[in-house]
Amino acid sequence: MKPIKAAFFAAGLIAAALSSGCMGKEPNDLAYVVALGFDKSDKPDNYNMTIQFARPTNISGSGSESGGSGQGIVENITVEAPNIYAGINLADHIVSKKLSLSHSKLIVFSEEVAKDGVGGIMETLARNEETRPDIYLAVALGSAQEYLFKVKPVVEVNPARYYQLIYEQHYTSGIPKNTAGDFFYNQKSGARDNVLPLAGTVELNEEESGSNGEEEGKESSGEGNNPEKTHNQLQQSSSQNNEKFEYRLRDYIAGQVAVNQNNESETMGMAYFLGDKEAGITGSLETELYNMLIGYFEESYLTLMCDKKDAVTVLVLANKNPEYDIDRKNKRVTITMYFESDLYSLPTDYLAESGIEGFERAAREEITAASEKFINDVIRPSGSDILGLRSKFKRCFINNAEYEKHKDEIMRYDINVKVKFRVRRTGLTIKEAGE
Amino acid sequence: MISKKEFTSILITVIVVKMLLSYPRELVLISGQAAWIQIIYASLIAAALTLAASKVYSHKCSVIELARMLGGKGLETAVGILVFLILLANFSTVARVFPETVKIVLLQDFSADVIMMIFAVTAAVGAYMGIRSISKVNYMFLPIAGIVFTVFLLLLIPYYKIDNIFPILGEGADKIFISGFNSVSLFSDIILLNIFIPHGKNLSEAKTVGIRAIIISAFTAFLITAAYCLAYVYPVSRDYILPVYQMSRMIHISSFFSRFESFFQFVWSILIFLYASIYIYAMCDVLQRTFNLKYMKPLILPVTILGITTAGIPSAVTDAIGLEKYINLIEYPIVFLLPIVLGLLTRNKGGIKNETD
């Protein structure tokens, strides 16, 4: 063999040998962080950072046939640090394996941290290649640490997948969608103000909490099956909605929903921001309206009041993104939303089919009224541009200098809402008048 | 001898590689979210200049040989050295930026020097195999890169936001059409056309190759820039050092498909290795022609060492990117004007006319 061929052959062998390794990053030597929580520390400019990482042996089911469940699948540690990587560096001294953020799915800020501003943390996330832009963010009512400690997935054993299922649901609309990437882009560009889902924990009374503690180590038999730890004290603090839109439903925020479950963590409602600071929170009903207005609403059940003063539930699908029409001359923004629906649940004596146009008109009016109330009562007083009006306003200008000069005037424009609502299907039954 | 398609693919590779590094950011820094208009404008100018060069170029020989025809040995040496320095500057910036960015995104635990050494060895081995081998490998690989790139652009569709390209003129018409003129430098690698002409079949084919390469590269550059402007809101798009890599990180489809950047990194690495091999070969070719050397292969090792040493001069990746900007500004007028001027002045001179080898 000629020397040059031998050299190529040797180079090929070396390359093949090197390619089979992980180049210093063996998966067995890594602990995968699935969630991070940030609470305010007693020390200024520091956080109590909770690091939740997966325990792969429990996830893969080495201990039992059904695999791990509840809190056994994750481990939490809390360190005090000024930023993410300082905290990870500290935690690396405690955990035998190197902590990796490459599979992180969730970052939770306590409300205190969110009100102080999360810009520094977002800058870290944008700069490093380890974290993904599709990490979910949430604001914890109370402590982020408590939320992460109380997360005990029951029907999903992979914690990263659990967070994905919770924060990326397409069939509910009680939480907003906003990833770390979106948050950073919006905050940095000023194109719109951010919203984040609210995360919270249920509050059990003292006696029942005790029984909860005793049972922590036991395998759970399924979500909502433990009658001994049932009473959620926060449930009654949510307000009953008597408006026609989502008639008789409660306007929940996280922690107020469940009365009977093993997983004491919940996600419901949203926190809205001004820049990188939290400006306020809303419940699930207003979050649903927000999702409709911004175009994140995909499909969900909607309960409307019918002329019998009773509730009608329809499955609503957004069949087109909302349109924003900006009229600079009359200083007015018109938002048009497009929905189609299926009748799902009606009072027995209500013949919606015979007066379908009337029902559609009523539904349009109810959604319009609720949307305008949300805009006037929540969005306008806060001054937060969560609808992204500024980004839509850009179309009215030819260059950035002109836009920068006028961009704030859109916040003073009148906002009208128009709704196109059609009932397409009536389920498996169709009622005729005279039956 | 390299075929027409292989020749075109070589030029496309060397031009497009810049778009895979930080060039889209350079465009956004000038005209903001109107960078896609700027690239159309720059492409039209580059196409016009290449067309002008092809009209006046009447000899099937490189610019170095044209210089000899015009001004004898002295001018030949001067032009040869000038062209060599341009190629060296182009190669050095890529040879510096690529290993540094590979360290950031792929091999964090490796020393950038080791990555640079591997890069240099690969480039040298490629150049050693000769232009025919490089062109054939490049021609085979480019369709694969094209497929990955097309899939990449399609998967990005959910992330495109039309609001991101407004206001339509971005930082203003003056920025696009006056400051943006310099972005013609994207196409400065077209100088390789004038170096590799003797390797082609005939002059008319080389002229077609040049125009075709400009059109395809311009279209690719437009797609990348437009995708970047649509996917990232301005001024966020000013900040990313590797725009195409950054876009590849956005892609995820539910929980079963994410980390598209692994495909991107594969295509990116191979294209840059091909780029480096082409450049090392071209530098050696220029030296051989300038100094009438009998053999070219002994030059590969010293030229590679020279290229890598020059690449190591900037102290940090930010300096390398900054330097690349200035090098582009200086070299693109030379790259586009040299063939036009030499072609014009040698138009009526005897020599190697438009014959087939």
Interface residues (C-beta under 8 A of the other chain):
Chain A: F8 A11 M23 G24 K25 A126 E129 R132 P133 D134 R161 Q164 G181 F184 Y185 N186 K188 S189 A191 G388 S391 K392 K394 R395 F397 I398 N399 N400 A401 E402 Y403
Chain B: G32 Q33 I104 V105 L107 D109 F110 V125 D163 F166 P167 I168 L169 G170 E171 G172 A173 Y232 V233 Y234 P235 V236 D239 R249 M250 H252 S255 S258
